[in-house]
Amino acid sequence: MNAPARRRRGLQPPAPPLRLTPQVASDPLTDEDVLWHIAEHAPELRMWLIANTAATPELLEYVSQVGGPGVARGFEVLFASLEG
C-alpha cells in the first residue's frame, strides 16, 4: 500500500513513547504503520528499512524514490546479497 493510500485510511503509528531507532526500523516484528511512518518522516532511518525482511515491495519502492542518507548503499548491499 502506498503512502497516499495509507493516509486515506487514516493509519497512524503508535503514540509515544515509541522511540524510532535503527533497531525499530530493521525489526521484522515492527508494525507496518510504524515502518511507513519511518519512511515518510525519518529519512535518517530509511536505510535501515531496506534491511527489514518484512518490508513490503511498496515500502521499498517508496524508499528508493525518496532516498535519504545511506539508501543507495543499502540497496547496493541488498541487491548484491540477492545475486550471491
A tleap script that builds the chain and sets N, CA, C and O, in Angstrom:
source leaprc.protein.ff14SB
mol = sequence {
  NMET ASN ALA PRO ALA ARG ARG ARG ARG GLY
  LEU GLN PRO PRO ALA PRO PRO LEU ARG LEU
  THR PRO GLN VAL ALA SER ASP PRO LEU THR
  ASP GLU ASP VAL LEU TRP HIE ILE ALA GLU
  HIE ALA PRO GLU LEU ARG MET TRP LEU ILE
  ALA ASN THR ALA ALA THR PRO GLU LEU LEU
  GLU TYR VAL SER GLN VAL GLY GLY PRO GLY
  VAL ALA ARG GLY PHE GLU VAL LEU PHE ALA
  SER LEU GLU CGLY
}
set mol.1.N position { 0.854 -1.158 0.000 }
set mol.1.CA position { 0.000 0.000 0.000 }
set mol.1.C position { 0.903 1.226 0.000 }
set mol.1.O position { 1.849 1.296 0.785 }
set mol.2.N position { 0.622 2.196 -0.875 }
set mol.2.CA position { 1.483 3.372 -0.929 }
set mol.2.C position { 1.099 4.394 0.128 }
set mol.2.O position { 0.049 4.292 0.763 }
set mol.3.N position { 1.964 5.374 0.303 }
set mol.3.CA position { 1.765 6.366 1.367 }
set mol.3.C position { 0.438 7.108 1.236 }
set mol.3.O position { -0.260 7.249 2.240 }
set mol.4.N position { 0.047 7.594 0.041 }
set mol.4.CA position { -1.239 8.292 -0.048 }
set mol.4.C position { -2.429 7.404 0.322 }
set mol.4.O position { -3.372 7.870 0.960 }
set mol.5.N position { -2.392 6.140 -0.071 }
set mol.5.CA position { -3.498 5.235 0.283 }
set mol.5.C position { -3.549 5.030 1.787 }
set mol.5.O position { -4.631 4.951 2.369 }
set mol.6.N position { -2.394 4.944 2.414 }
set mol.6.CA position { -2.360 4.784 3.870 }
set mol.6.C position { -2.968 6.000 4.549 }
set mol.6.O position { -3.712 5.872 5.521 }
set mol.7.N position { -2.644 7.190 4.030 }
set mol.7.CA position { -3.184 8.405 4.642 }
set mol.7.C position { -4.699 8.421 4.552 }
set mol.7.O position { -5.375 8.817 5.501 }
set mol.8.N position { -5.230 7.997 3.430 }
set mol.8.CA position { -6.692 7.977 3.267 }
set mol.8.C position { -7.331 7.049 4.281 }
set mol.8.O position { -8.434 7.315 4.758 }
set mol.9.N position { -6.650 5.962 4.616 }
set mol.9.CA position { -7.193 5.025 5.598 }
set mol.9.C position { -7.021 5.546 7.013 }
set mol.9.O position { -7.610 5.005 7.949 }
set mol.10.N position { -6.227 6.586 7.180 }
set mol.10.CA position { -6.039 7.175 8.489 }
set mol.10.C position { -5.150 6.370 9.418 }
set mol.10.O position { -5.268 6.495 10.637 }
set mol.11.N position { -4.269 5.553 8.877 }
set mol.11.CA position { -3.383 4.757 9.718 }
set mol.11.C position { -2.320 5.653 10.330 }
set mol.11.O position { -1.765 6.523 9.659 }
set mol.12.N position { -2.047 5.439 11.576 }
set mol.12.CA position { -1.061 6.231 12.298 }
set mol.12.C position { -0.139 5.309 13.086 }
set mol.12.O position { -0.541 4.219 13.491 }
set mol.13.N position { 1.097 5.748 13.303 }
set mol.13.CA position { 1.989 4.944 14.142 }
set mol.13.C position { 1.530 5.002 15.588 }
set mol.13.O position { 0.760 5.886 15.964 }
set mol.14.N position { 1.993 4.081 16.383 }
set mol.14.CA position { 1.631 4.115 17.800 }
set mol.14.C position { 2.058 5.430 18.444 }
set mol.14.O position { 3.036 6.053 18.031 }
set mol.15.N position { 1.327 5.826 19.432 }
set mol.15.CA position { 1.650 7.056 20.155 }
set mol.15.C position { 2.954 6.881 20.923 }
set mol.15.O position { 3.352 5.759 21.237 }
set mol.16.N position { 3.619 7.999 21.226 }
set mol.16.CA position { 4.824 7.895 22.050 }
set mol.16.C position { 4.515 7.116 23.303 }
set mol.16.O position { 3.373 7.150 23.761 }
set mol.17.N position { 5.431 6.444 23.860 }
set mol.17.CA position { 6.863 6.714 23.872 }
set mol.17.C position { 7.678 5.897 22.888 }
set mol.17.O position { 8.873 5.716 23.120 }
set mol.18.N position { 7.101 5.389 21.794 }
set mol.18.CA position { 7.888 4.632 20.824 }
set mol.18.C position { 9.020 5.516 20.315 }
set mol.18.O position { 8.790 6.593 19.765 }
set mol.19.N position { 10.229 5.048 20.507 }
set mol.19.CA position { 11.404 5.778 20.052 }
set mol.19.C position { 11.875 5.140 18.758 }
set mol.19.O position { 12.165 3.944 18.720 }
set mol.20.N position { 11.952 5.932 17.701 }
set mol.20.CA position { 12.368 5.418 16.405 }
set mol.20.C position { 13.887 5.293 16.373 }
set mol.20.O position { 14.616 6.271 16.536 }
set mol.21.N position { 14.340 4.068 16.159 }
set mol.21.CA position { 15.770 3.755 16.154 }
set mol.21.C position { 16.068 2.837 14.971 }
set mol.21.O position { 15.140 2.312 14.356 }
set mol.22.N position { 17.344 2.634 14.640 }
set mol.22.CA position { 17.675 1.655 13.609 }
set mol.22.C position { 17.132 0.263 13.937 }
set mol.22.O position { 16.739 -0.479 13.036 }
set mol.23.N position { 17.110 -0.088 15.213 }
set mol.23.CA position { 16.593 -1.402 15.610 }
set mol.23.C position { 15.102 -1.522 15.298 }
set mol.23.O position { 14.650 -2.567 14.829 }
set mol.24.N position { 14.347 -0.474 15.553 }
set mol.24.CA position { 12.910 -0.487 15.249 }
set mol.24.C position { 12.706 -0.580 13.741 }
set mol.24.O position { 11.862 -1.345 13.274 }
set mol.25.N position { 13.475 0.195 12.978 }
set mol.25.CA position { 13.328 0.212 11.524 }
set mol.25.C position { 13.686 -1.123 10.885 }
set mol.25.O position { 13.099 -1.493 9.868 }
set mol.26.N position { 14.627 -1.845 11.453 }
set mol.26.CA position { 15.065 -3.105 10.839 }
set mol.26.C position { 14.414 -4.345 11.444 }
set mol.26.O position { 14.655 -5.456 10.971 }
set mol.27.N position { 13.610 -4.178 12.460 }
set mol.27.CA position { 12.964 -5.314 13.137 }
set mol.27.C position { 11.756 -5.803 12.339 }
set mol.27.O position { 10.820 -5.034 12.125 }
set mol.28.N position { 11.751 -7.071 11.890 }
set mol.28.CA position { 10.619 -7.585 11.115 }
set mol.28.C position { 9.315 -7.641 11.912 }
set mol.28.O position { 8.246 -7.814 11.326 }
set mol.29.N position { 9.386 -7.499 13.220 }
set mol.29.CA position { 8.165 -7.504 14.035 }
set mol.29.C position { 7.561 -6.111 14.202 }
set mol.29.O position { 6.483 -5.971 14.779 }
set mol.30.N position { 8.241 -5.084 13.705 }
set mol.30.CA position { 7.709 -3.724 13.788 }
set mol.30.C position { 6.475 -3.612 12.902 }
set mol.30.O position { 6.478 -4.072 11.760 }
set mol.31.N position { 5.432 -3.007 13.428 }
set mol.31.CA position { 4.177 -2.823 12.706 }
set mol.31.C position { 4.410 -2.054 11.403 }
set mol.31.O position { 5.224 -1.132 11.346 }
set mol.32.N position { 3.683 -2.452 10.367 }
set mol.32.CA position { 3.839 -1.817 9.057 }
set mol.32.C position { 3.562 -0.314 9.102 }
set mol.32.O position { 4.216 0.452 8.395 }
set mol.33.N position { 2.615 0.111 9.913 }
set mol.33.CA position { 2.334 1.548 10.026 }
set mol.33.C position { 3.549 2.308 10.542 }
set mol.33.O position { 3.822 3.425 10.103 }
set mol.34.N position { 4.267 1.709 11.464 }
set mol.34.CA position { 5.471 2.342 12.003 }
set mol.34.C position { 6.546 2.406 10.918 }
set mol.34.O position { 7.245 3.413 10.793 }
set mol.35.N position { 6.679 1.340 10.137 }
set mol.35.CA position { 7.664 1.341 9.056 }
set mol.35.C position { 7.360 2.450 8.053 }
set mol.35.O position { 8.263 3.150 7.597 }
set mol.36.N position { 6.083 2.603 7.715 }
set mol.36.CA position { 5.703 3.678 6.795 }
set mol.36.C position { 5.955 5.047 7.411 }
set mol.36.O position { 6.378 5.971 6.716 }
set mol.37.N position { 5.705 5.183 8.676 }
set mol.37.CA position { 5.977 6.459 9.343 }
set mol.37.C position { 7.467 6.787 9.260 }
set mol.37.O position { 7.844 7.927 8.992 }
set mol.38.N position { 8.297 5.793 9.488 }
set mol.38.CA position { 9.741 5.990 9.374 }
set mol.38.C position { 10.095 6.404 7.946 }
set mol.38.O position { 10.858 7.349 7.744 }
set mol.39.N position { 9.550 5.709 6.970 }
set mol.39.CA position { 9.843 6.018 5.569 }
set mol.39.C position { 9.461 7.454 5.217 }
set mol.39.O position { 10.168 8.128 4.467 }
set mol.40.N position { 8.351 7.908 5.759 }
set mol.40.CA position { 7.848 9.239 5.411 }
set mol.40.C position { 8.482 10.361 6.225 }
set mol.40.O position { 8.624 11.478 5.728 }
set mol.41.N position { 8.863 10.080 7.462 }
set mol.41.CA position { 9.242 11.170 8.365 }
set mol.41.C position { 10.632 11.062 8.987 }
set mol.41.O position { 11.058 11.982 9.685 }
set mol.42.N position { 11.335 9.983 8.755 }
set mol.42.CA position { 12.659 9.815 9.369 }
set mol.42.C position { 13.683 9.395 8.314 }
set mol.42.O position { 14.111 8.241 8.292 }
set mol.43.N position { 14.077 10.324 7.443 }
set mol.43.CA position { 14.993 9.954 6.359 }
set mol.43.C position { 16.296 9.327 6.838 }
set mol.43.O position { 16.897 8.525 6.124 }
set mol.44.N position { 16.738 9.686 8.041 }
set mol.44.CA position { 17.983 9.125 8.567 }
set mol.44.C position { 17.856 7.645 8.907 }
set mol.44.O position { 18.865 6.973 9.120 }
set mol.45.N position { 16.622 7.127 8.961 }
set mol.45.CA position { 16.406 5.704 9.274 }
set mol.45.C position { 15.968 4.885 8.059 }
set mol.45.O position { 15.806 3.669 8.165 }
set mol.46.N position { 15.776 5.526 6.918 }
set mol.46.CA position { 15.284 4.795 5.734 }
set mol.46.C position { 16.206 3.659 5.330 }
set mol.46.O position { 15.734 2.600 4.915 }
set mol.47.N position { 17.515 3.860 5.445 }
set mol.47.CA position { 18.441 2.794 5.030 }
set mol.47.C position { 18.220 1.528 5.844 }
set mol.47.O position { 18.468 0.427 5.352 }
set mol.48.N position { 17.755 1.668 7.084 }
set mol.48.CA position { 17.526 0.501 7.931 }
set mol.48.C position { 16.270 -0.249 7.512 }
set mol.48.O position { 16.156 -1.446 7.774 }
set mol.49.N position { 15.333 0.424 6.871 }
set mol.49.CA position { 14.136 -0.256 6.370 }
set mol.49.C position { 14.505 -1.275 5.301 }
set mol.49.O position { 13.861 -2.317 5.179 }
set mol.50.N position { 15.536 -0.973 4.535 }
set mol.50.CA position { 15.969 -1.868 3.462 }
set mol.50.C position { 16.414 -3.214 4.027 }
set mol.50.O position { 16.258 -4.247 3.376 }
set mol.51.N position { 16.963 -3.202 5.228 }
set mol.51.CA position { 17.423 -4.440 5.874 }
set mol.51.C position { 16.294 -5.214 6.533 }
set mol.51.O position { 16.505 -6.336 6.993 }
set mol.52.N position { 15.112 -4.642 6.587 }
set mol.52.CA position { 13.986 -5.283 7.267 }
set mol.52.C position { 13.359 -6.324 6.339 }
set mol.52.O position { 12.830 -5.977 5.283 }
set mol.53.N position { 13.415 -7.575 6.724 }
set mol.53.CA position { 12.881 -8.653 5.882 }
set mol.53.C position { 11.369 -8.595 5.742 }
set mol.53.O position { 10.810 -9.261 4.871 }
set mol.54.N position { 10.696 -7.817 6.575 }
set mol.54.CA position { 9.240 -7.683 6.481 }
set mol.54.C position { 8.822 -6.466 5.660 }
set mol.54.O position { 7.629 -6.231 5.472 }
set mol.55.N position { 9.781 -5.696 5.175 }
set mol.55.CA position { 9.447 -4.520 4.367 }
set mol.55.C position { 8.780 -4.967 3.073 }
set mol.55.O position { 9.284 -5.852 2.381 }
set mol.56.N position { 7.659 -4.359 2.752 }
set mol.56.CA position { 6.917 -4.720 1.544 }
set mol.56.C position { 7.591 -4.124 0.308 }
set mol.56.O position { 8.342 -3.155 0.419 }
set mol.57.N position { 7.328 -4.696 -0.862 }
set mol.57.CA position { 7.860 -4.099 -2.092 }
set mol.57.C position { 7.430 -2.639 -2.253 }
set mol.57.O position { 8.204 -1.814 -2.739 }
set mol.58.N position { 6.208 -2.323 -1.850 }
set mol.58.CA position { 5.724 -0.945 -1.962 }
set mol.58.C position { 6.533 -0.002 -1.070 }
set mol.58.O position { 6.873 1.111 -1.471 }
set mol.59.N position { 6.833 -0.460 0.130 }
set mol.59.CA position { 7.630 0.356 1.048 }
set mol.59.C position { 9.035 0.564 0.493 }
set mol.59.O position { 9.561 1.676 0.523 }
set mol.60.N position { 9.637 -0.499 -0.010 }
set mol.60.CA position { 10.982 -0.382 -0.571 }
set mol.60.C position { 10.990 0.514 -1.808 }
set mol.60.O position { 11.939 1.269 -2.020 }
set mol.61.N position { 9.954 0.437 -2.613 }
set mol.61.CA position { 9.846 1.318 -3.784 }
set mol.61.C position { 9.767 2.776 -3.340 }
set mol.61.O position { 10.433 3.642 -3.907 }
set mol.62.N position { 8.954 3.039 -2.328 }
set mol.62.CA position { 8.834 4.399 -1.806 }
set mol.62.C position { 10.197 4.899 -1.315 }
set mol.62.O position { 10.608 6.013 -1.642 }
set mol.63.N position { 10.886 4.082 -0.541 }
set mol.63.CA position { 12.198 4.461 -0.014 }
set mol.63.C position { 13.171 4.724 -1.163 }
set mol.63.O position { 13.957 5.670 -1.107 }
set mol.64.N position { 13.121 3.894 -2.198 }
set mol.64.CA position { 14.030 4.093 -3.329 }
set mol.64.C position { 13.733 5.403 -4.052 }
set mol.64.O position { 14.645 6.040 -4.577 }
set mol.65.N position { 12.474 5.807 -4.082 }
set mol.65.CA position { 12.096 7.050 -4.760 }
set mol.65.C position { 12.465 8.295 -3.958 }
set mol.65.O position { 12.926 9.283 -4.530 }
set mol.66.N position { 12.267 8.260 -2.645 }
set mol.66.CA position { 12.527 9.459 -1.836 }
set mol.66.C position { 13.977 9.552 -1.380 }
set mol.66.O position { 14.451 10.641 -1.058 }
set mol.67.N position { 14.689 8.427 -1.346 }
set mol.67.CA position { 16.094 8.429 -0.979 }
set mol.67.C position { 16.338 8.797 0.472 }
set mol.67.O position { 15.443 8.724 1.314 }
set mol.68.N position { 17.555 9.189 0.736 }
set mol.68.CA position { 17.959 9.555 2.088 }
set mol.68.C position { 19.369 9.076 2.345 }
set mol.68.O position { 19.945 8.363 1.524 }
set mol.69.N position { 19.935 9.464 3.487 }
set mol.69.CA position { 21.305 9.057 3.803 }
set mol.69.C position { 21.456 7.536 3.838 }
set mol.69.O position { 20.746 6.848 4.571 }
set mol.70.N position { 22.378 7.027 3.046 }
set mol.70.CA position { 22.680 5.600 3.055 }
set mol.70.C position { 21.735 4.725 2.258 }
set mol.70.O position { 21.945 3.515 2.179 }
set mol.71.N position { 20.695 5.302 1.663 }
set mol.71.CA position { 19.702 4.485 0.953 }
set mol.71.C position { 20.306 3.816 -0.279 }
set mol.71.O position { 20.112 2.619 -0.486 }
set mol.72.N position { 21.026 4.564 -1.089 }
set mol.72.CA position { 21.614 3.970 -2.299 }
set mol.72.C position { 22.546 2.815 -1.929 }
set mol.72.O position { 22.509 1.753 -2.551 }
set mol.73.N position { 23.370 3.033 -0.925 }
set mol.73.CA position { 24.292 1.965 -0.491 }
set mol.73.C position { 23.523 0.779 0.072 }
set mol.73.O position { 23.902 -0.370 -0.156 }
set mol.74.N position { 22.451 1.042 0.803 }
set mol.74.CA position { 21.627 -0.036 1.345 }
set mol.74.C position { 21.070 -0.921 0.245 }
set mol.74.O position { 21.066 -2.146 0.367 }
set mol.75.N position { 20.597 -0.297 -0.835 }
set mol.75.CA position { 20.078 -1.090 -1.948 }
set mol.75.C position { 21.198 -1.842 -2.660 }
set mol.75.O position { 20.991 -2.965 -3.118 }
set mol.76.N position { 22.375 -1.242 -2.760 }
set mol.76.CA position { 23.512 -1.954 -3.356 }
set mol.76.C position { 23.807 -3.233 -2.581 }
set mol.76.O position { 24.009 -4.293 -3.173 }
set mol.77.N position { 23.829 -3.129 -1.265 }
set mol.77.CA position { 24.100 -4.296 -0.420 }
set mol.77.C position { 22.994 -5.331 -0.576 }
set mol.77.O position { 23.276 -6.524 -0.692 }
set mol.78.N position { 21.740 -4.888 -0.581 }
set mol.78.CA position { 20.613 -5.810 -0.746 }
set mol.78.C position { 20.708 -6.556 -2.072 }
set mol.78.O position { 20.591 -7.780 -2.108 }
set mol.79.N position { 20.920 -5.819 -3.163 }
set mol.79.CA position { 20.969 -6.457 -4.477 }
set mol.79.C position { 22.166 -7.400 -4.590 }
set mol.79.O position { 22.056 -8.463 -5.200 }
set mol.80.N position { 23.300 -7.026 -4.014 }
set mol.80.CA position { 24.476 -7.906 -4.038 }
set mol.80.C position { 24.194 -9.196 -3.277 }
set mol.80.O position { 24.651 -10.267 -3.679 }
set mol.81.N position { 23.448 -9.101 -2.188 }
set mol.81.CA position { 23.143 -10.308 -1.409 }
set mol.81.C position { 22.198 -11.234 -2.167 }
set mol.81.O position { 22.223 -12.448 -1.966 }
set mol.82.N position { 21.377 -10.675 -3.025 }
set mol.82.CA position { 20.444 -11.491 -3.803 }
set mol.82.C position { 21.141 -12.181 -4.969 }
set mol.82.O position { 20.681 -13.221 -5.440 }
set mol.83.N position { 22.241 -11.612 -5.432 }
set mol.83.CA position { 22.985 -12.192 -6.553 }
set mol.83.C position { 23.828 -13.387 -6.130 }
set mol.83.O position { 24.044 -14.305 -6.921 }
set mol.84.N position { 24.300 -13.382 -4.907 }
set mol.84.CA position { 25.267 -14.398 -4.499 }
set mol.84.C position { 24.730 -15.484 -3.699 }
set mol.84.O position { 25.470 -16.387 -3.308 }
savepdb mol mol.pdb
quit
